[in-house]
């Protein structure tokens, strides 16, 4: 949907339409890049045991994340939402960018397990776009005060999934991490084997 909205093949809802004249290039670029990232991140995860494809898709995903996160910052600042919601969207963009950078650093340092955990966190933050749409749709149907719901959702839609991922990662025992690390490390070495 984000790709369709960003490309102009679907009409923008009124609140989003109001942002377009302020950021005629950045806003569609944000929607398209972020929408592609939402598709490519799970695809890269699915291809993790096929290293050449995983790396290729991962590079494209990282490019989309980079463009989506960087463009999210001016989009958040130019949004029609109230200051609390704009701050939540801005901090989400910064968090998404920081986690993606940490994931890239981890894989370049050879720490595949850390890269995997950080990319799961990246996916959790990216999922905010989905949760935000669901919450705002529910608020509209239930006739809740939209501005207040949107302000809370702009924060909670990425903090809650990120907290769940962090909690899930911390609950794993050292033995689970050892097995996970071994599995992640085995995939690249198996790909290099003749």
C-alpha positions in Angstrom: 0.0 0.0 0.0 2.8 2.4 0.9 4.4 1.7 -2.5 1.1 2.4 -4.3 0.5 5.6 -2.3 4.1 6.8 -2.9 4.0 6.0 -6.6 0.7 7.9 -7.0 -1.3 4.8 -8.2 -3.5 5.2 -5.1 -4.9 8.5 -3.8 -3.4 9.7 -0.6 -5.7 10.0 2.5 -6.3 13.7 3.3 -3.8 14.0 6.2 -1.1 12.5 4.0 -2.1 14.6 1.0 -1.4 17.7 3.1 2.2 16.7 3.5 2.8 16.1 -0.2 3.1 19.8 -1.2 5.7 20.4 1.5 7.8 17.4 0.5 6.9 16.6 -3.1 9.9 14.3 -3.6 10.9 13.3 -0.1 7.5 12.1 1.0 6.8 9.7 -1.9 10.4 8.5 -1.7 9.9 7.8 2.0 6.7 5.8 1.3 8.2 3.7 -1.5 11.5 3.0 0.2 9.9 2.1 3.5 7.3 -0.1 1.8 10.1 -1.9 -0.1 12.0 -2.3 3.2 8.9 -4.0 4.7 9.0 -6.5 1.9 12.8 -7.0 1.6 13.6 -7.5 5.3 11.5 -10.7 5.7 12.7 -11.9 2.3 16.3 -11.5 3.5 15.4 -13.3 6.7 13.9 -16.2 4.7 17.0 -16.4 2.5 19.5 -16.4 5.4 20.6 -20.0 4.6 21.4 -19.0 1.0 24.2 -16.5 1.7 24.6 -15.0 -1.8 20.9 -14.2 -2.1 20.7 -13.1 1.5 23.6 -10.6 0.9 22.0 -9.3 -2.3 18.6 -8.8 -0.8 20.1 -7.6 2.4 22.0 -4.8 0.6 18.8 -3.7 -1.2 16.9 -3.8 2.1 19.6 -1.7 3.8 19.5 0.8 1.0 15.7 1.1 1.4 16.0 1.3 5.2 18.6 4.1 4.8 16.4 6.1 2.4 13.2 5.3 4.4 14.7 6.3 7.7 16.5 9.4 6.5 13.4 10.6 4.7 11.2 9.8 7.7 12.9 12.7 9.6 11.7 15.6 7.5 8.4 13.8 6.9 7.8 13.6 10.7 8.7 17.3 11.1 6.3 18.3 8.3 3.5 16.1 9.4 0.0 17.5 10.2 0.1 15.5 13.5 0.5 17.1 16.9 4.0 17.6 18.4 3.9 14.4 20.5 3.1 12.3 17.4 5.7 14.1 15.3 8.3 13.5 18.0 7.4 9.8 18.1 7.7 9.5 14.3 11.0 11.3 14.3 12.5 9.2 17.1 11.3 6.1 15.3 13.3 7.2 12.2 16.4 7.8 14.2 16.0 4.5 16.0 15.5 2.6 12.8 18.6 4.2 11.3 20.7 3.5 14.4 19.6 -0.2 14.6 20.3 -0.7 10.9 23.7 0.9 11.3 24.4 -1.4 14.3 23.3 -4.4 12.3 25.6 -3.5 9.4 28.5 -2.9 11.8 27.9 -6.3 13.4 27.9 -8.2 10.1 31.0 -6.4 8.8 32.7 -7.3 12.1 31.9 -10.9 11.6 29.4 -11.1 14.4 26.6 -12.9 12.5 24.5 -13.6 15.6 24.5 -10.0 16.7 23.6 -8.9 13.1 20.7 -11.3 13.2 19.4 -10.0 16.5 19.8 -6.4 15.4 18.0 -7.0 12.1 15.1 -8.5 14.0 15.0 -5.3 16.0 15.1 -3.4 12.7 12.1 -5.4 11.4 10.3 -4.7 14.7 10.7 -0.9 14.2 9.8 -1.2 10.6 6.5 -3.0 11.5 5.4 0.2 13.1 3.9 1.3 9.8 1.6 -1.6 9.9 0.6 -1.2 13.5 0.0 2.5 13.1 -2.4 1.9 10.2 -4.3 -0.7 12.2 -4.6 1.5 15.3 -5.7 4.6 13.4 -8.3 2.5 11.4 -9.6 1.1 14.7 -9.7 4.6 16.2 -11.7 5.8 13.3 -14.2 2.9 13.4 -14.6 3.3 17.2 -14.9 7.1 16.9 -12.1 7.6 19.4 -10.4 11.0 19.6 -8.1 10.7 16.6 -5.3 13.2 17.5 -4.8 11.7 21.0 -4.9 8.1 19.7 -2.4 9.0 16.9 0.0 10.7 19.4 0.1 7.6 21.6 0.2 5.2 18.6 3.1 7.1 17.0 5.2 6.0 19.9 3.8 2.7 20.9 3.6 1.2 17.4 7.4 0.9 17.3 8.3 0.8 21.0 6.1 -2.2 21.8 7.4 -4.5 19.0 10.9 -3.4 19.8 10.4 -4.2 23.5 9.0 -7.6 22.6 12.0 -8.4 20.5 14.4 -7.2 23.1 12.6 -9.3 25.8 12.6 -12.3 23.5 16.3 -12.0 22.9 17.1 -11.6 26.6 15.0 -14.6 27.6 17.1 -17.0 25.6 19.6 -18.9 27.6 23.3 -18.9 26.9 22.8 -22.4 25.4 20.2 -21.1 23.0 22.5 -18.3 21.9 25.3 -20.8 21.3 23.0 -22.9 19.1 21.8 -19.8 17.3 25.3 -18.5 16.8 26.5 -21.9 15.5 23.6 -22.1 13.0 24.2 -18.5 11.8 28.0 -19.2 11.5 27.5 -22.5 9.7 25.5 -20.9 6.8 28.3 -18.7 5.5 31.0 -21.4 5.9 28.7 -24.0 4.1 28.3 -21.5 1.2 32.1 -21.3 0.9 32.6 -25.0 0.9 33.3 -26.6 -2.5 
